[in-house]
């Protein structure tokens, strides 16, 4: 896996993941939508840790400039 995400992209994903997790764990969003947001938060966090987004690779998008 080659890196395809810039540091700004990674930071944005971590912030969005934190917001989603906060909304779920504080009880603002519950039910199926809450679980979906929590799963998205985990996916965003994992993709930012490894600096690789499979959807970016699928669509040949790179925000990382080598």
Secondary structure, 3 states (H helix, E strand, C coil): CCCCCCHHHHHHHHHHHHHHHHHHHCCCCCHHHHHHHHHHHHHHHHHHHHCCCHHHHHCCCCCCCC
